[in-house]
Amino acid sequence: MKMDAVKCRDLLVANRKPEYAYTANGDYVAWKAKIKEKLFELLGMDVIAENACPLQMEIVEEEQKDGYKQIRFEFESEKGSVVPCYLLIPDTGKEKYPVAIVLQGHNEQGFYSSIGKVLCHETLGYDTGRGMFAVQAVKQGYIALAIDQRGMGSRSALNTIERRVSLNPRGDCYYETMTALTLGRTIIGERCWDISRAIDLLENFPACDLKKIIITGNSGGGTASFYAACVDERISVCAPSCSFCPYPESILRFYHCSCNYIPQAYRYFDMQDLACLIAPRKLAIVAGKYDTAFVVDGVKRGYETIEKIYEKEGVKENCRLTITDKGHFWCEDIVWDVIKEEVEKL
């Protein structure tokens, strides 16, 4: 008898068809409502909401940079959870600017990478310039909102000495992910919650055009971008990079960071099915041809379903797939060109 450590898992995935998988037949509106209800349930959004608190914002510092003002503010998104943010506002004198929410993937510096503040010399696969998402956004003419995500950067338990066990092989967000699951939540849901509360606070900054909110990020930042757009309808353009892929070709196939997983998700839906919660708003997926974590053949297969969903919504032109000649790599020129084209159509 030949032992295969993952054969059982592969068989389970191969033989599973999610209960709510998209089909052209049936009542589309009712199906979309079921997808939304189930996603919110599995993310634990109602459990997270039970710990909600009044929104109070504190501006920690303001600094004039070359061509923009940089504001650091913090707020409590739920009891005990302080969210640090940077807001970069261009100096070009316009009354209103579109807002680009930028989310880092996993790296030691978290959202400090986004503003170009180097805290250490080690980086995760990219140089500081390529990781400066917020600076890139403000140079493109957007107000940039950088949020340090739960389990990353300054919000990782790895930075809390008494909680720092040997977690590195499991990812910097492992503790936060597993404790969330034990409490009936998910870290994806918590990240979406933080993003929505941050959007609530943008009303305090008159230069923000709240009718033009973009969200983008790479890898773990792209994942959060996708799910946040599913949860919050105020997001006009979602541009996830190196993060969208059907579960069987990605998180059910390879050893991924624990923060990618939603308990029981594949019983009910695949990632592409969730695009109905973004439609008819704009969804611009960027994928790497040689990405070994989010395999391009899977991306293409999932995107076929997304096209059908957007066609059902009557706005097929509002979704697009761009494939770069890179691997798991943030291609800043390509991503911002894609975003610019979609924002101009709003």
C-alpha positions as CSV (number, residue, x, y, z in Angstrom):
1,M,0.0,0.0,0.0
2,K,1.6,3.3,-1.1
3,M,1.1,6.2,1.2
4,D,0.4,9.6,-0.2
5,A,0.1,12.3,2.5
6,V,-2.2,14.5,0.4
7,K,-4.2,12.1,-1.7
8,C,-7.2,12.2,0.5
9,R,-7.3,16.0,0.3
10,D,-6.9,16.0,-3.4
11,L,-9.8,13.5,-3.8
12,L,-12.0,15.5,-1.6
13,V,-11.3,18.6,-3.6
14,A,-11.7,16.9,-6.9
15,N,-15.0,15.3,-6.0
16,R,-16.5,18.5,-4.4
17,K,-18.7,20.9,-6.3
18,P,-19.6,23.9,-4.1
19,E,-23.3,24.0,-3.3
20,Y,-23.7,27.6,-4.6
21,A,-21.4,27.4,-7.6
22,Y,-22.4,29.7,-10.3
23,T,-24.8,28.4,-13.0
24,A,-26.4,30.3,-15.8
25,N,-29.7,28.7,-14.9
26,G,-31.9,29.7,-11.9
27,D,-32.7,32.9,-10.2
28,Y,-29.6,35.1,-10.3
29,V,-30.8,37.6,-7.8
30,A,-31.7,34.9,-5.2
31,W,-28.4,33.2,-5.8
32,K,-26.4,36.4,-5.2
33,A,-28.3,37.0,-2.0
34,K,-27.4,33.5,-0.8
35,I,-23.8,34.0,-1.7
36,K,-23.7,37.2,0.3
37,E,-25.4,35.7,3.4
38,K,-23.1,32.7,3.4
39,L,-19.9,34.7,2.9
40,F,-20.8,37.1,5.7
41,E,-21.7,34.1,8.0
42,L,-18.4,32.2,7.3
43,L,-16.3,35.4,7.7
44,G,-17.9,35.9,11.1
45,M,-19.0,39.4,10.3
46,D,-21.8,39.3,12.8
47,V,-19.5,38.0,15.5
48,I,-17.1,40.9,14.8
49,A,-19.9,43.4,14.9
50,E,-20.8,42.3,18.4
51,N,-17.5,43.9,19.6
52,A,-18.1,47.1,17.7
53,C,-17.3,50.5,19.4
54,P,-18.0,54.1,18.5
55,L,-15.5,55.5,15.9
56,Q,-13.0,57.9,17.2
57,M,-10.1,59.1,15.2
58,E,-6.8,60.6,16.5
59,I,-4.4,62.4,14.2
60,V,-1.0,61.4,15.4
61,E,1.2,63.4,13.1
62,E,1.2,65.5,9.9
63,E,4.2,65.9,7.7
64,Q,4.7,67.9,4.5
65,K,6.4,65.8,1.9
66,D,7.5,66.6,-1.7
67,G,4.2,67.0,-3.5
68,Y,1.9,65.7,-0.8
69,K,0.9,66.0,2.8
70,Q,1.3,62.8,4.9
71,I,-1.1,62.3,7.8
72,R,-0.9,59.5,10.3
73,F,-4.1,58.7,12.1
74,E,-5.3,55.9,14.3
75,F,-8.7,54.7,15.3
76,E,-10.3,51.8,17.3
77,S,-12.2,49.6,14.8
78,E,-13.6,47.5,17.6
79,K,-13.0,47.3,21.3
80,G,-9.2,46.7,21.8
81,S,-8.2,46.9,18.1
82,V,-6.4,50.1,17.1
83,V,-5.9,50.5,13.4
84,P,-2.9,52.7,12.3
85,C,-3.3,54.5,8.9
86,Y,-1.4,56.8,6.7
87,L,-3.3,59.2,4.4
88,L,-1.3,60.9,1.6
89,I,-3.0,63.9,0.0
90,P,-1.6,65.5,-3.2
91,D,-0.6,69.1,-3.3
92,T,-2.0,69.8,-6.7
93,G,-4.8,72.0,-5.4
94,K,-7.9,70.0,-6.6
95,E,-11.0,70.2,-4.5
96,K,-11.6,66.4,-4.6
97,Y,-9.4,63.4,-5.4
98,P,-10.2,59.7,-5.9
99,V,-9.1,57.6,-3.0
100,A,-6.8,54.6,-3.4
101,I,-6.7,52.2,-0.5
102,V,-3.4,50.3,-0.7
103,L,-2.7,47.1,1.2
104,Q,0.7,45.5,1.6
105,G,1.3,41.8,1.4
106,H,3.3,39.9,4.0
107,N,6.5,41.7,4.9
108,E,8.3,42.7,8.0
109,Q,7.6,46.4,7.6
110,G,3.8,46.3,7.0
111,F,2.3,49.6,5.9
112,Y,5.6,51.4,6.5
113,S,6.7,49.9,3.1
114,S,3.8,51.7,1.5
115,I,5.1,55.2,2.5
116,G,8.8,54.3,1.9
117,K,9.8,54.2,5.6
118,V,12.4,51.5,6.0
119,L,12.4,49.9,9.5
120,C,14.8,47.0,8.7
121,H,16.9,45.8,5.8
122,E,15.1,42.6,5.2
123,T,12.2,42.6,2.7
124,L,10.0,40.0,1.2
125,G,10.9,39.7,-2.4
126,Y,10.9,43.3,-3.5
127,D,12.9,46.5,-3.0
128,T,11.6,49.5,-1.1
129,G,10.7,51.5,-4.2
130,R,8.5,48.8,-5.7
131,G,6.7,48.3,-2.4
132,M,5.9,52.0,-1.9
133,F,2.2,51.6,-2.9
134,A,0.9,54.8,-1.2
135,V,3.7,57.0,-2.7
136,Q,3.0,55.5,-6.1
137,A,-0.8,56.2,-5.7
138,V,-0.3,59.8,-4.7
139,K,2.0,60.4,-7.6
140,Q,-0.8,59.0,-9.8
141,G,-3.0,61.7,-8.5
142,Y,-5.0,59.8,-5.9
143,I,-5.3,60.3,-2.2
144,A,-3.6,57.2,-0.8
145,L,-4.9,55.4,2.3
146,A,-2.4,52.9,3.7
147,I,-3.7,50.6,6.4
148,D,-1.6,48.2,8.5
149,Q,-3.5,45.0,8.3
150,R,-4.2,42.7,11.2
151,G,-1.4,40.1,11.6
152,M,1.0,42.2,9.6
153,G,3.7,44.7,10.4
154,S,3.0,46.6,13.7
155,R,-0.2,44.5,14.2
156,S,1.6,41.1,14.2
157,A,1.9,39.1,17.5
158,L,5.5,38.5,16.4
159,N,6.1,42.0,17.6
160,T,4.7,41.2,21.1
161,I,7.5,39.6,23.0
162,E,5.4,37.5,25.4
163,R,3.4,36.0,22.5
164,R,6.4,35.3,20.3
165,V,6.8,31.6,20.0
166,S,8.4,29.9,17.0
167,L,5.9,31.1,14.5
168,N,8.0,32.2,11.5
169,P,7.5,29.0,9.4
170,R,3.7,29.5,9.8
171,G,3.6,33.2,8.8
172,D,3.6,36.4,10.8
173,C,-0.2,36.4,11.1
174,Y,-0.6,32.8,12.3
175,Y,-1.5,33.7,15.9
176,E,-4.1,36.2,14.9
177,T,-5.6,33.9,12.3
178,M,-5.9,30.9,14.6
179,T,-7.3,32.8,17.6
180,A,-9.9,34.4,15.3
181,L,-11.0,31.0,14.1
182,T,-11.3,29.8,17.6
183,L,-13.5,32.8,18.5
184,G,-15.9,32.2,15.5
185,R,-14.3,34.9,13.4
186,T,-11.8,35.0,10.5
187,I,-8.8,37.3,10.0
188,I,-10.2,38.0,6.5
189,G,-13.4,39.2,8.1
190,E,-11.5,41.3,10.6
191,R,-9.4,43.0,7.8
192,C,-12.6,43.7,5.8
193,W,-14.1,45.2,9.0
194,D,-11.1,47.5,9.5
195,I,-11.2,48.7,5.9
196,S,-14.9,49.5,6.1
197,R,-14.4,51.5,9.3
198,A,-11.5,53.3,7.7
199,I,-13.8,54.3,4.8
200,D,-16.3,55.6,7.3
201,L,-13.6,58.0,8.6
202,L,-12.7,59.4,5.2
203,E,-15.7,61.8,5.6
204,N,-13.4,63.7,8.0
205,F,-11.1,64.6,5.0
206,P,-13.1,66.9,2.6
207,A,-10.6,66.3,-0.3
208,C,-11.6,62.6,-0.5
209,D,-14.0,61.8,-3.4
210,L,-16.1,59.1,-1.7
211,K,-17.7,58.2,-5.0
212,K,-14.4,57.1,-6.4
213,I,-12.8,54.6,-4.0
214,I,-10.2,52.2,-5.3
215,I,-8.7,49.3,-3.5
216,T,-5.5,47.4,-4.5
217,G,-2.7,45.4,-3.1
218,N,-0.4,42.5,-3.9
219,S,-0.5,38.9,-2.6
220,G,-2.1,39.1,0.9
221,G,-3.0,42.7,0.2
222,G,-4.7,41.7,-3.0
223,T,-6.6,39.0,-1.1
224,A,-7.9,41.5,1.4
225,S,-8.7,43.9,-1.5
226,F,-10.9,41.3,-3.2
227,Y,-12.9,40.3,0.0
228,A,-13.2,43.9,1.1
229,A,-14.8,44.8,-2.2
230,C,-17.2,41.9,-1.7
231,V,-18.2,43.2,1.7
232,D,-18.3,47.0,1.2
233,E,-20.2,48.3,-1.8
234,R,-18.7,51.8,-1.5
235,I,-15.5,50.5,-3.2
236,S,-15.8,51.5,-6.9
237,V,-12.8,49.7,-8.3
238,C,-11.1,46.6,-7.0
239,A,-7.7,45.7,-8.5
240,P,-6.2,42.7,-6.7
241,S,-2.7,41.7,-7.8
242,C,-1.3,38.2,-7.6
243,S,-4.1,36.9,-5.3
244,F,-7.2,35.9,-7.2
245,C,-7.4,32.2,-8.1
246,P,-10.0,29.4,-7.7
247,Y,-9.3,27.6,-4.4
248,P,-8.5,24.1,-6.0
249,E,-5.6,25.6,-8.0
250,S,-4.3,27.7,-5.1
251,I,-5.1,27.5,-1.4
252,L,-6.4,23.9,-1.6
253,R,-3.3,22.9,-3.7
254,F,-0.3,24.5,-2.0
255,Y,0.9,25.4,1.5
256,H,-0.4,28.9,1.9
257,C,-0.3,31.4,4.7
258,S,-3.2,30.6,7.2
259,C,-4.8,34.0,6.6
260,N,-6.1,32.8,3.2
261,Y,-8.6,30.4,4.6
262,I,-12.3,30.7,5.3
263,P,-13.7,27.7,7.2
264,Q,-16.1,25.6,5.1
265,A,-15.9,28.0,2.2
266,Y,-15.5,25.4,-0.5
267,R,-18.6,23.6,0.6
268,Y,-20.6,26.5,-0.7
269,F,-18.6,28.6,-3.2
270,D,-15.3,29.1,-5.0
271,M,-13.5,32.4,-5.2
272,Q,-14.8,33.4,-8.6
273,D,-18.4,32.9,-7.4
274,L,-17.9,35.8,-5.0
275,A,-17.3,38.2,-7.9
276,C,-21.1,38.6,-7.9
277,L,-20.8,40.6,-4.7
278,I,-18.5,43.1,-6.5
279,A,-20.5,43.2,-9.8
280,P,-21.6,45.5,-11.3
281,R,-18.7,47.5,-9.8
282,K,-15.3,47.4,-11.5
283,L,-13.1,44.3,-11.0
284,A,-9.6,44.5,-12.6
285,I,-7.6,41.3,-11.8
286,V,-3.8,41.3,-12.3
287,A,-2.0,38.0,-12.4
288,G,1.5,36.8,-13.0
289,K,2.2,34.4,-15.8
290,Y,4.8,32.6,-13.7
291,D,3.1,32.9,-10.3
292,T,3.5,29.6,-8.5
293,A,1.2,30.5,-5.6
294,F,-1.8,31.7,-7.7
295,V,-1.4,29.6,-10.9
296,V,-2.3,31.4,-14.1
297,D,-4.3,28.5,-15.6
298,G,-6.5,28.5,-12.5
299,V,-6.9,32.3,-12.8
300,K,-8.0,32.0,-16.4
301,R,-10.5,29.3,-15.5
302,G,-12.0,31.4,-12.6
303,Y,-12.1,34.5,-14.8
304,E,-14.3,32.7,-17.3
305,T,-17.0,32.5,-14.5
306,I,-16.4,36.1,-13.6
307,E,-17.1,37.1,-17.2
308,K,-20.4,35.2,-17.1
309,I,-21.4,36.9,-13.9
310,Y,-20.7,40.3,-15.3
311,E,-22.5,39.5,-18.5
312,K,-25.5,38.4,-16.4
313,E,-25.3,41.9,-14.7
314,G,-25.2,43.5,-18.1
315,V,-21.8,45.1,-17.6
316,K,-19.3,42.7,-19.1
317,E,-17.0,45.6,-19.8
318,N,-16.6,46.2,-16.0
319,C,-14.3,43.2,-15.5
320,R,-10.9,42.6,-16.9
321,L,-7.9,40.3,-16.5
322,T,-4.4,41.5,-17.1
323,I,-1.5,38.9,-17.1
324,T,2.0,40.1,-16.6
325,D,5.2,38.4,-17.7
326,K,6.3,38.1,-14.1
327,G,5.7,35.7,-11.2
328,H,4.3,36.6,-7.8
329,F,5.3,40.2,-8.4
330,W,3.8,43.7,-8.0
331,C,4.1,45.3,-11.4
332,E,3.5,48.9,-10.5
333,D,3.3,50.4,-14.0
334,I,0.8,47.8,-15.1
335,V,-1.3,48.0,-12.0
336,W,-1.6,51.8,-12.0
337,D,-2.3,51.9,-15.7
338,V,-5.1,49.4,-15.3
339,I,-6.6,51.4,-12.4
340,K,-6.3,54.7,-14.2
341,E,-8.3,53.3,-17.2
342,E,-11.0,52.0,-14.9
343,V,-11.2,55.2,-12.8
344,E,-11.6,57.3,-16.0
345,K,-14.7,55.3,-16.8
346,L,-16.4,56.0,-13.5
